Amino acid sequence: MLRAGCGRGLRAWRRRPARRAYWRSVGLTEGIVSQADTDHHFVHRSTIPTMHFQDSLPRLPIPKLEHTLKRYLAAQEPLLDDKQYRNTRRIAKEFEKGAGKRLHRELVELDEKNTHTSYISDPWFNMYLSAREPVVLNFNPFISLTPDPREAYNNQLVRATNLIISSIKFLKSLKHNYLRPDIYYGDPKWSESKLFKNFIRLLPTSVSWYGAYMVNAYPLDMSQYSRLFRSSRIPKLNKDELFTSECSRHLLVMRNGHFYVFDLCL
């Protein structure tokens, strides 16, 4: 009786989905993980860690002043008549020899003091957070969902539930550094190359970007991913503030004028 019981238990155990450890998923094709997998609470487990390239991203270089003015004049020429263009070119030359030279020198000095970021980062955020125009459409994209080909999944409750679950999977993948890094591949074959992924993940983060560059692959900046969740733009009098709470765990659902808040298991 014991042997029979053990046999049935063994056969039942063999029919269960195999548990896949992380080390076994390294180098495998990174697709959406099925619910039969023990990793179903992540979108995928990327062979290359999410932020693997951040430390070695090359900084945006400051173009020479004369090159900037040349591009500016090229953009103005189709819009102006001959007299207006000659006047604009004269003003540009005066600027290059006068205030432009001083401002360019100050910009270079400021850039050298802030090697952790790009020279356009602070001016862009100042413009973005100080603008008083509506954010939607003018600055921020919005999401439009197309109908699901499976009719049953177009039910509002089902769709909202699936959207929440997928968002949580994305957040957890990002939090655990499992999300696939954003990389522009000059040669698409490298995007699915196990050799490339395993080679890159072994490189130190201080040189990893250059390793990808060697095969015509260009990792992109992912610093703003930290603001996809748990973040808000707080209105201020002259300039708004971006705020991110690392300890936030709640989800807010609005329906018929009512607000429902509950915590998530992250």
C-alpha positions as CSV (number, residue, x, y, z in Angstrom):
1,M,0.0,0.0,0.0
2,L,2.8,2.3,0.8
3,R,4.5,1.6,-2.5
4,A,1.3,2.1,-4.4
5,G,0.7,5.4,-2.7
6,C,4.2,6.5,-3.4
7,G,3.8,5.6,-7.0
8,R,0.7,7.6,-7.5
9,G,2.3,10.6,-5.7
10,L,5.4,10.3,-8.0
11,R,3.3,10.2,-11.1
12,A,1.3,13.2,-9.9
13,W,4.5,15.1,-9.1
14,R,5.8,14.4,-12.6
15,R,2.8,16.0,-14.2
16,R,3.3,19.3,-12.3
17,P,5.0,22.2,-14.2
18,A,8.7,22.2,-13.6
19,R,9.9,25.0,-11.4
20,R,12.4,27.2,-13.3
21,A,15.2,28.8,-11.3
22,Y,16.6,32.1,-12.5
23,W,20.0,30.7,-13.5
24,R,18.2,28.4,-15.9
25,S,16.3,31.3,-17.5
26,V,19.5,33.2,-18.3
27,G,20.2,33.2,-22.0
28,L,16.7,31.8,-22.9
29,T,14.3,33.7,-25.2
30,E,12.8,36.4,-23.1
31,G,9.0,36.4,-23.8
32,I,5.9,36.8,-21.7
33,V,6.1,34.2,-18.9
34,S,3.1,31.9,-18.8
35,Q,1.1,31.3,-15.6
36,A,2.4,27.7,-15.5
37,D,5.8,29.2,-14.7
38,T,6.9,30.1,-11.2
39,D,8.0,33.5,-12.6
40,H,4.4,34.5,-13.6
41,H,4.6,37.6,-11.4
42,F,7.2,39.1,-13.7
43,V,7.0,40.2,-17.3
44,H,10.2,38.3,-18.0
45,R,13.7,37.9,-16.5
46,S,16.1,39.7,-18.7
47,T,19.6,38.2,-19.1
48,I,21.0,41.7,-19.1
49,P,20.0,43.6,-15.9
50,T,17.7,46.6,-16.5
51,M,20.1,49.3,-15.4
52,H,23.3,47.6,-16.6
53,F,24.3,50.4,-19.0
54,Q,23.4,53.5,-16.9
55,D,26.9,53.9,-15.4
56,S,28.7,53.9,-18.8
57,L,26.2,55.8,-21.0
58,P,28.2,58.5,-22.9
59,R,27.4,62.1,-22.1
60,L,25.7,64.3,-24.6
61,P,28.4,66.5,-26.1
62,I,28.0,70.3,-26.4
63,P,28.2,71.3,-30.0
64,K,30.5,74.0,-31.1
65,L,28.9,77.5,-31.1
66,E,29.6,78.0,-34.8
67,H,27.9,74.7,-35.7
68,T,24.8,75.6,-33.7
69,L,24.6,79.0,-35.5
70,K,25.1,77.3,-38.8
71,R,22.2,75.0,-38.2
72,Y,20.1,77.9,-36.9
73,L,20.6,79.9,-40.1
74,A,19.9,76.8,-42.3
75,A,16.5,76.5,-40.5
76,Q,15.7,80.2,-40.9
77,E,16.6,80.5,-44.6
78,P,13.4,78.9,-46.0
79,L,11.2,81.1,-43.8
80,L,12.7,84.5,-44.6
81,D,13.1,86.7,-47.6
82,D,16.5,87.8,-48.7
83,K,16.5,91.0,-46.7
84,Q,15.3,89.3,-43.5
85,Y,17.8,86.5,-43.9
86,R,20.8,88.9,-44.4
87,N,19.8,90.7,-41.2
88,T,19.4,87.5,-39.3
89,R,22.8,86.3,-40.5
90,R,24.4,89.6,-39.4
91,I,22.8,89.3,-35.9
92,A,24.1,85.7,-35.7
93,K,27.7,86.8,-36.5
94,E,27.5,89.5,-33.9
95,F,26.2,87.0,-31.3
96,E,29.0,84.6,-32.2
97,K,31.7,87.2,-31.5
98,G,30.1,88.8,-28.5
99,A,27.6,87.4,-26.0
100,G,27.5,84.0,-27.6
101,K,31.2,83.3,-26.9
102,R,30.7,84.2,-23.2
103,L,27.5,82.1,-22.9
104,H,29.1,79.1,-24.6
105,R,32.1,79.3,-22.2
106,E,29.7,79.4,-19.2
107,L,27.7,76.5,-20.5
108,V,30.9,74.4,-20.9
109,E,32.0,75.3,-17.4
110,L,28.6,74.3,-16.0
111,D,28.7,71.0,-17.9
112,E,32.1,70.2,-16.4
113,K,30.7,70.6,-12.9
114,N,27.7,68.3,-13.5
115,T,29.2,65.2,-15.0
116,H,26.4,63.1,-13.6
117,T,23.9,64.4,-16.2
118,S,23.4,66.1,-19.5
119,Y,23.8,69.8,-20.1
120,I,20.2,70.1,-21.4
121,S,18.7,68.1,-18.5
122,D,18.2,71.0,-16.0
123,P,17.0,73.5,-18.5
124,W,14.5,71.1,-20.0
125,F,13.1,70.2,-16.5
126,N,12.9,73.9,-15.6
127,M,10.9,74.5,-18.8
128,Y,8.7,71.5,-18.3
129,L,7.9,72.2,-14.7
130,S,7.5,75.9,-15.1
131,A,5.2,75.7,-18.1
132,R,1.6,76.7,-17.4
133,E,0.0,75.1,-20.4
134,P,-2.0,71.9,-19.9
135,V,0.3,68.9,-19.5
136,V,-1.8,66.4,-21.5
137,L,-1.2,66.7,-25.2
138,N,1.3,69.6,-24.9
139,F,3.9,67.5,-23.1
140,N,2.8,64.1,-21.9
141,P,1.5,61.2,-24.1
142,F,-1.7,59.4,-23.2
143,I,-2.7,55.8,-23.7
144,S,-5.4,54.6,-26.0
145,L,-6.4,50.9,-25.8
146,T,-7.6,49.1,-28.9
147,P,-10.3,46.4,-28.5
148,D,-9.0,43.0,-27.6
149,P,-9.5,40.4,-30.3
150,R,-11.0,38.1,-27.7
151,E,-14.5,39.5,-27.1
152,A,-14.7,38.3,-23.5
153,Y,-11.7,40.3,-22.6
154,N,-13.4,43.6,-23.6
155,N,-15.5,43.5,-20.5
156,Q,-14.6,46.6,-18.5
157,L,-14.0,44.8,-15.2
158,V,-11.9,42.0,-16.9
159,R,-9.9,44.6,-18.9
160,A,-9.2,46.8,-15.9
161,T,-8.1,43.8,-13.8
162,N,-5.8,42.6,-16.6
163,L,-4.3,46.1,-16.9
164,I,-3.7,46.3,-13.2
165,I,-2.0,42.8,-13.1
166,S,0.2,43.6,-16.1
167,S,1.2,47.0,-14.6
168,I,2.2,45.3,-11.4
169,K,4.2,42.7,-13.3
170,F,6.0,45.5,-15.1
171,L,6.7,47.4,-11.8
172,K,8.0,44.3,-10.1
173,S,10.2,43.5,-13.1
174,L,11.6,47.0,-13.0
175,K,12.1,46.9,-9.3
176,H,14.0,43.6,-9.3
177,N,16.2,44.7,-12.3
178,Y,14.6,42.0,-14.5
179,L,13.1,44.3,-17.2
180,R,14.9,44.1,-20.6
181,P,17.0,47.2,-21.2
182,D,16.1,49.6,-24.0
183,I,18.6,49.0,-26.7
184,Y,18.6,50.2,-30.3
185,Y,20.0,47.4,-32.5
186,G,21.8,48.4,-35.7
187,D,21.7,44.7,-36.6
188,P,18.4,43.1,-35.3
189,K,20.1,39.6,-35.1
190,W,21.8,40.7,-31.9
191,S,18.5,41.3,-30.1
192,E,18.0,37.5,-29.8
193,S,21.6,36.5,-29.6
194,K,22.4,34.4,-26.4
195,L,26.1,35.0,-27.0
196,F,25.7,38.7,-27.0
197,K,23.5,38.8,-23.9
198,N,25.7,36.6,-21.9
199,F,28.8,38.5,-22.9
200,I,27.3,41.9,-22.1
201,R,26.0,40.9,-18.7
202,L,29.5,39.8,-17.6
203,L,31.0,43.2,-18.5
204,P,31.4,45.7,-15.6
205,T,28.8,48.4,-15.7
206,S,31.5,51.0,-16.2
207,V,32.2,49.7,-19.7
208,S,29.1,47.7,-20.6
209,W,27.7,50.4,-23.0
210,Y,30.9,50.3,-25.1
211,G,30.7,46.5,-25.3
212,A,27.3,46.8,-26.9
213,Y,28.6,49.6,-29.2
214,M,31.2,47.2,-30.6
215,V,28.4,45.1,-32.2
216,N,26.4,48.2,-33.4
217,A,23.9,48.1,-30.5
218,Y,23.1,51.3,-28.7
219,P,21.7,51.1,-25.1
220,L,19.4,54.1,-24.3
221,D,19.0,56.1,-21.1
222,M,16.5,54.6,-18.7
223,S,16.8,57.0,-15.8
224,Q,13.2,58.2,-16.2
225,Y,11.8,54.7,-15.6
226,S,12.0,55.4,-11.9
227,R,9.2,57.9,-12.3
228,L,6.7,55.6,-14.1
229,F,5.2,54.5,-10.8
230,R,4.8,56.0,-7.4
231,S,5.4,59.5,-8.8
232,S,3.4,62.6,-9.1
233,R,3.8,66.2,-10.3
234,I,2.9,68.4,-7.4
235,P,1.5,71.9,-8.4
236,K,3.5,74.9,-7.1
237,L,3.1,78.6,-7.7
238,N,5.7,79.2,-10.3
239,K,7.4,75.8,-10.8
240,D,5.9,72.4,-10.1
241,E,7.8,69.6,-8.3
242,L,8.3,66.0,-9.3
243,F,7.9,63.7,-6.3
244,T,8.6,59.9,-6.0
245,S,7.8,57.8,-3.0
246,E,9.8,54.6,-2.8
247,C,7.6,53.2,0.0
248,S,4.3,53.7,-1.8
249,R,2.4,50.4,-2.2
250,H,-1.2,51.4,-2.8
251,L,-3.4,51.4,-5.9
252,L,-6.3,53.9,-6.4
253,V,-9.4,52.9,-8.3
254,M,-12.0,55.6,-9.2
255,R,-15.6,54.6,-10.1
256,N,-18.8,56.6,-10.2
257,G,-17.2,59.4,-8.2
258,H,-15.9,57.1,-5.4
259,F,-12.3,56.4,-4.6
260,Y,-11.1,53.0,-3.5
261,V,-7.5,52.5,-2.2
262,F,-5.9,49.2,-1.4
263,D,-2.3,48.0,-0.9
264,L,-0.5,45.7,-3.3
265,C,1.8,42.8,-2.5
266,L,5.1,43.9,-4.1
